[in-house]
């Protein structure tokens, strides 16, 4: 190991200075001072390299012990362009209330229908009509009221 730097930092610095490289699995094991790369070692190395921006191809979990792997720097994410803030939408105008419908003119009332009354039978002024008696009663009532 170069100095007391972590292996992933050594690899990152070498890639910064020299660019991508293809190495055997044995070289990678030696950088971490391991004789063999067990599954747990491969996961740990993968996480360490990802943390410093190093891409491994094929992934260590799938590479055989005699395979060659490519180490390269992860592409720098392009800065997202600053977007101008979108203008706030103009509030929609409130809809005008619908005009109240004009009241329909009330129909003129129809004149009342006159039902002709039946004509009374003519009064008989004679003996049995009872008119004479009624006349006498009316005169008596008048005298009583008027004091005559």
C-alpha positions, 0 to 999 in steps of 0.5 A: 500500500502506498503510504497510509492511504486507504486502497480506494484512495490510492486507486482513485488518485492513480485513475485521476493521473493516468485514466482507466485501467484493466487489471486482474483480480489478483492485483485488486486483491493485493491492493487490499492485501488479501490472498483471496476475494471472498463474497464479503470482501468483494462487497466491501471493495465495491462499496469503497470504490463506489464511494470515491467515484470508481466504476468496476466493470464487470461488477466484482460480484460476477467476476471470476478470480482469473477475469480482468476488470476495468477500473475507471472514474465515474462520469461527473454529473453534469450540473443541471442548468439553472432554470428560471423560475416559472412565472406564477400563472395569472389568476383566472378571472372570476366568471361574471354571474349570469344575469338574472332572467327577466321575469316573464310578465304576468298574464293579465287576469281574465275577467271573471266569468259571469254566471247568470243567476236564475231569475226568481219566479215572479212574486204573487201579490195575492192572498197566499204569497205572505207578502202582506204579512211581511209588510205588516211585520216590517212596519211594526219593526219600523215603528218600534225602532223609530219610536213612532 
